């Protein structure tokens, strides 16, 4: 006879399996599923973990890069842009630094100084992208970058040295006898004296001379003074001279005709033994770089790490062709 559950379907009383005696008073155990069938659970007891859902979902990937991650900007690309187009700020545009990239572009790489500093930062792995992250691939490409940069610098030095071997200023020297003729009158000595060095190869410190900068543009240059000393700057980039000291020239650059551009990179020097010295970039009160219209002038200093004694200073035009040279003894 069956009993009726007031809250559900009628239930059949449990049958005692054959061979087992019924037990009374003991707590009733949950009904076992028949052999060969998996038990069916309709609802877990409170607090029990849910059923196994299978293997965990695939790992979604690493966390986003933090301040100590690596940038997605390539060291190799940044180095090439800095080496080849650094004065135009191309490397900073690539790194996302648009503001300083524009400033670097308008100043032509800070007259070359800024471009050089950025190249050093890239080669020493101290350059960062806009988020402050180091560049990707430095350890892989650093040796190639250092070797290629050294080769480029060496080739530029050799190229400039071979350029200095030619002497285009020898052509104006043919007018030397004609220039000496007006020197006969003793009264107007001041006026002709200023023009005489322009046509003469014997230029002197303190006397102005002209230089044909090409395309009908003429510069009037005066080496006001020449000194020799141990230091040229007191700033953070000060370093001792490697050849005994620094030759420092106080230069006055004027445009006599057309429009010329002054630049300390237009100056080179040779010692008495013929060894070349390039202009120093880090110094106090340097000669500015920029366009100078007719009648205007610029003044500043250029310096060379060179041994003491008489030196020959060579001046070039913007395409690095020699236009004048002067013998200097501090």
Helices and strands as residue ranges (DSSP letters): E 70-74, H 75-85, G 86-88, H 90-94, H 98-106, H 108-111, H 113-123, E 134-136, H 138-165, G 168-175, H 176-181, G 182-184, H 189-199, E 208-214, E 217-229, E 246-257, E 259-262, G 264-266, E 267-270, E 276-278, E 290-293, E 297-305, E 311-316, E 322-328
